Each structure stands twice: as C-alpha cells, then as structure tokens.
Amino acid sequence: MSDLVTTSRFDDDLELPGYAVRQIDGASAAKEYTCPDCGNVIAEGEAHVVVWPVGDSDLRRHWHRHCWRMEVRRSDGAAS
C-alpha cells in the first residue's frame, strides 16, 4: 500500500488520536471504494484518505476527505 500513499502536505484537521490516516491523491486512486460514513462511492481517480486504528491495518477503510474531516470534528466534540 505504501506506493499509494502521497507524500504531500498533511492536513492537521484529518488527524485523530489512535488512528493512522494516509492521503491518497487522485492519480493513485486506482479502484472504486464505498465511504463508510456517507455510503457513497469514492470513484476511481478521486483523492481521498485511508484510515485505520493504529496497529490494526486490517481494519483500514477508504473515506472521502470531507467525511473523515466531519468524523474527526464529531470525535473531538465528544472528547471535550
């Protein structure tokens, strides 16, 4: 999977403690996925993020960036 991971600037608002987050650029997005948040398709060629609990990459999921960003905001609110 490392060949799919971008090395571009990382958005701090995508970080969530306990989760690894990797940005995938559109050129590297070679498959279609379903976002676990909204249930809509992440089309081939669409930039997105891959997220998994630290230490358990078998649970990685592909999310729309905006959906993951909303999940981070929801989780940050719950932690306050």
Secondary structure as GFF3:
##gff-version 3
##sequence-region A 1 80
A	DSSP	three_ten_helix	2	4	.	.	.	ID=ss1
A	DSSP	three_ten_helix	12	14	.	.	.	ID=ss2
A	DSSP	beta_strand	19	24	.	.	.	ID=ss3
A	DSSP	three_ten_helix	26	28	.	.	.	ID=ss4
A	DSSP	beta_strand	33	34	.	.	.	ID=ss5
A	DSSP	beta_strand	41	42	.	.	.	ID=ss6
A	DSSP	beta_strand	48	53	.	.	.	ID=ss7
A	DSSP	three_ten_helix	57	59	.	.	.	ID=ss8
A	DSSP	beta_strand	61	63	.	.	.	ID=ss9
A	DSSP	alpha_helix	65	79	.	.	.	ID=ss10
###
